[in-house]
């Protein structure tokens, strides 16, 4: 679902669905932004700062992460209205259904307002079936790879990109952890789009590393609450603004 309308700020859609530099991950498990209106406002700010796409975890009325069709539709619709032309992605984390992969699949099958892409973690039960279900609905799939040995599960699947995700890793081990996954992708012959990012301590070192490698990355309140100097991030826009120069550093 690529859209051609003018986007606020400097970024213009490429038209091919690729992320060239930075995707904004607006909330994840954080309590804010949660409502469709707040997600839309943070998306506008992040796009003005230079984000090329947004990834969100929609919430239900009680503020819990949700895969229900109404909650997915409300978040996606609000962001699209605020940021025409920007591609919108959602999480499908199985924790949202208490680990029940079958219930997750049933909820995804009920979606009516489709996101442009969705992330699916390779390590979670039902990974392959969910990838194929999403693809059959016209939703691009981002496969979340956390460890090198997960790469083999990607064979012959319809993927939009692979997310190299470095989690629970100290800053000084972030780059080697990322490189190990990248090397396994090379060995497996994967030639599709790759996006490299880390969370918490690994976040900022991997923004720079992604830039060195010419790979797109992501940044946002899902991945870190602090700026590179350790001060609190006031929002997603500030994180994007600080990430772009680091990503561009030769």
C-alpha positions as CSV (number, residue, x, y, z in Angstrom):
1,X,0.0,0.0,0.0
2,X,2.5,2.7,-1.1
3,X,1.0,6.2,-1.1
4,X,2.2,9.1,-3.1
5,X,0.8,12.1,-1.2
6,X,3.1,14.8,0.1
7,X,4.6,14.0,3.4
8,X,5.3,16.6,6.1
9,X,8.9,17.5,6.4
10,X,11.8,16.6,4.2
11,X,11.2,12.9,3.4
12,X,9.4,11.8,0.3
13,X,8.3,8.2,-0.2
14,X,10.5,6.1,-2.5
15,X,7.6,4.3,-4.0
16,X,9.2,0.8,-3.6
17,X,8.6,0.2,0.1
18,X,12.2,0.3,1.0
19,X,13.5,2.0,4.1
20,X,16.7,3.9,3.2
21,X,17.8,5.4,6.5
22,X,15.6,5.3,9.6
23,X,12.3,3.9,10.7
24,X,10.7,5.3,13.9
25,X,9.6,2.8,16.5
26,X,7.2,4.9,18.5
27,X,6.2,3.0,21.6
28,X,6.8,-0.7,21.9
29,X,6.0,-1.7,25.5
30,X,6.3,1.9,26.8
31,X,3.1,3.5,28.3
32,X,3.3,6.4,25.9
33,X,2.3,7.0,23.1
34,X,-0.7,4.7,23.4
35,X,-3.9,6.2,21.9
36,X,-4.3,6.5,18.2
37,X,-4.2,10.3,18.5
38,X,-1.0,10.2,20.5
39,X,0.6,7.7,18.0
40,X,-0.4,10.0,15.1
41,X,1.1,13.1,16.8
42,X,4.4,11.3,17.5
43,X,4.4,9.9,14.0
44,X,4.1,13.4,12.5
45,X,6.9,14.7,14.7
46,X,9.2,11.7,13.8
47,X,8.5,12.1,10.1
48,X,9.3,15.8,10.2
49,X,12.5,14.9,11.9
50,X,13.4,12.5,9.1
51,X,11.8,9.1,9.7
52,X,10.8,7.2,6.6
53,X,8.4,4.8,8.2
54,X,6.8,4.1,11.6
55,X,6.4,1.0,13.6
56,X,3.8,0.9,16.5
57,X,2.3,-1.4,19.1
58,X,-1.5,-0.4,19.1
59,X,-3.3,-0.5,22.4
60,X,-6.8,-1.3,23.5
61,X,-9.1,0.9,25.6
62,X,-7.3,-0.2,28.8
63,X,-3.9,0.6,27.4
64,X,-2.7,-3.0,26.8
65,X,-0.9,-4.0,23.6
66,X,-3.5,-5.4,21.2
67,X,-3.8,-7.3,17.9
68,X,-7.6,-6.9,17.8
69,X,-8.9,-5.6,14.4
70,X,-10.5,-2.5,15.9
71,X,-7.3,-1.5,17.7
72,X,-5.0,-2.1,14.8
73,X,-7.4,-0.3,12.5
74,X,-7.7,2.7,14.7
75,X,-4.0,3.2,15.1
76,X,-3.2,2.6,11.4
77,X,-6.0,4.9,10.2
78,X,-5.0,7.7,12.6
79,X,-1.3,7.6,11.5
80,X,-2.1,7.4,7.8
81,X,-4.5,10.4,8.1
82,X,-1.7,12.4,9.9
83,X,1.2,11.2,7.7
84,X,0.0,10.5,4.2
85,X,2.5,8.6,2.2
86,X,4.3,7.1,5.2
87,X,4.3,3.4,5.5
88,X,2.9,2.1,8.8
89,X,4.0,-1.1,10.5
90,X,2.8,-3.0,13.6
91,X,4.1,-5.6,15.9
92,X,2.6,-9.1,16.1
93,X,4.4,-10.1,19.4
94,X,2.8,-13.4,20.7
95,X,2.9,-12.0,24.2
96,X,-0.1,-9.9,23.2
97,X,-2.2,-13.2,23.2
98,X,-0.5,-14.7,26.3
99,X,1.7,-16.9,24.1
100,X,-1.2,-18.4,22.1
101,X,0.0,-18.5,18.5
102,X,-3.4,-19.8,17.2
103,X,-5.3,-16.9,18.8
104,X,-2.8,-14.5,17.4
105,X,-3.3,-15.9,13.9
106,X,-7.1,-15.7,14.3
107,X,-6.8,-12.0,15.3
108,X,-4.5,-11.2,12.4
109,X,-6.9,-12.9,10.0
110,X,-9.7,-10.6,11.3
111,X,-7.9,-7.4,10.4
112,X,-9.7,-5.2,8.0
113,X,-7.5,-2.0,7.9
114,X,-4.2,-3.5,6.9
115,X,-0.9,-2.1,8.0
116,X,1.8,-1.8,5.3
117,X,4.1,-4.2,7.1
118,X,4.2,-6.2,10.3
119,X,7.1,-7.6,12.3
120,X,7.1,-11.3,13.2
121,X,9.8,-12.7,15.6
122,X,11.4,-15.8,14.3
123,X,11.8,-17.2,17.8
124,X,8.0,-17.2,18.5
125,X,5.7,-20.2,17.9
126,X,3.7,-20.1,14.6
127,X,6.3,-17.9,12.9
128,X,6.2,-19.5,9.4
129,X,2.4,-19.8,9.3
130,X,2.0,-16.2,10.4
131,X,4.4,-14.9,7.8
132,X,2.4,-16.7,5.1
133,X,-0.9,-15.4,6.5
134,X,0.3,-11.8,6.5
135,X,1.7,-12.1,3.0
136,X,-1.7,-13.5,1.7
137,X,-3.3,-10.4,3.1
138,X,-1.0,-8.1,1.2
139,X,1.0,-7.1,4.3
140,X,4.8,-6.9,4.1
141,X,6.6,-9.0,6.6
142,X,9.7,-8.1,8.7
143,X,11.3,-11.1,10.2
144,X,12.8,-10.3,13.6
145,X,16.1,-12.3,14.0
146,X,17.7,-12.2,17.5
147,X,20.3,-14.9,17.1
148,X,22.4,-16.3,14.2
149,X,20.8,-19.8,14.5
150,X,17.4,-18.3,13.6
151,X,18.5,-17.4,10.1
152,X,17.7,-20.9,8.7
153,X,14.0,-20.4,9.4
154,X,13.8,-17.7,6.8
155,X,14.3,-20.0,3.8
156,X,11.7,-19.7,1.0
157,X,9.5,-17.3,3.0
158,X,7.9,-14.1,1.4
159,X,9.7,-11.4,3.4
160,X,9.9,-7.7,2.9
161,X,13.0,-7.4,5.1
162,X,14.9,-9.0,7.9
163,X,15.3,-7.1,11.2
164,X,18.7,-7.8,12.8
165,X,17.7,-7.1,16.4
166,X,20.3,-7.0,19.2
167,X,18.6,-7.2,22.5
168,X,19.8,-7.5,26.1
169,X,23.4,-6.8,25.0
170,X,25.9,-4.4,26.5
171,X,27.1,-1.6,24.3
172,X,30.6,-3.1,23.9
173,X,29.2,-6.4,22.6
174,X,26.6,-4.9,20.3
175,X,28.6,-4.7,17.1
176,X,30.0,-8.3,17.3
177,X,26.5,-9.6,18.0
178,X,25.1,-7.8,15.0
179,X,27.9,-8.9,12.8
180,X,27.4,-12.5,13.7
181,X,23.8,-12.4,12.5
182,X,24.8,-10.5,9.3
183,X,27.5,-13.1,8.6
184,X,25.0,-15.9,9.0
185,X,22.6,-14.1,6.5
186,X,25.5,-13.9,4.0
187,X,26.3,-17.5,4.4
188,X,22.6,-18.5,3.9
189,X,22.5,-16.4,0.7
190,X,19.9,-14.0,1.9
191,X,19.9,-11.0,-0.5
192,X,16.8,-9.1,0.7
193,X,16.6,-5.9,2.6
194,X,18.1,-5.8,6.1
195,X,17.5,-3.4,8.9
196,X,19.9,-3.3,11.8
197,X,19.1,-1.9,15.3
198,X,19.6,-2.5,19.0
199,X,17.7,-1.8,22.1
200,X,18.7,0.0,25.3
201,X,22.6,-0.1,25.6
202,X,23.0,-1.5,22.2
203,X,20.8,1.2,20.5
204,X,23.2,4.0,19.8
205,X,26.3,1.9,18.9
206,X,24.3,0.1,16.3
207,X,22.8,3.3,14.8
208,X,26.4,4.2,13.9
209,X,27.3,0.7,12.8
210,X,24.3,0.5,10.5
211,X,25.4,3.7,8.9
212,X,28.9,2.4,8.4
213,X,27.5,-0.6,6.7
214,X,25.0,1.3,4.6
215,X,22.1,-0.4,6.2
216,X,18.8,1.2,7.4
217,X,18.1,1.3,11.1
218,X,15.4,2.3,13.5
219,X,15.1,4.6,16.6
220,X,12.3,5.5,18.9
221,X,11.0,5.2,22.4
222,X,10.6,1.5,22.0
223,X,14.4,1.1,21.7
224,X,15.7,3.7,24.1
225,X,14.5,6.5,26.5
226,X,17.8,8.3,26.4
227,X,19.8,10.5,24.0
228,X,23.4,9.7,23.2
229,X,24.6,11.8,26.1
230,X,22.5,9.8,28.5
231,X,19.9,12.6,29.0
232,X,16.2,11.7,28.8
233,X,14.7,11.8,25.3
234,X,11.7,14.2,25.2
235,X,10.1,12.2,22.4
236,X,10.5,10.3,19.2
237,X,11.4,13.3,17.1
238,X,14.4,14.1,19.2
239,X,15.7,10.5,18.9
240,X,15.4,10.7,15.1
241,X,17.1,14.0,15.0
242,X,20.1,12.7,17.0
243,X,20.2,9.4,15.1
244,X,20.5,10.7,11.6
245,X,23.9,12.4,12.1
246,X,25.2,9.3,13.8
247,X,23.9,7.1,11.0
248,X,25.6,9.3,8.4
249,X,29.0,9.4,10.1
250,X,31.5,7.8,7.8
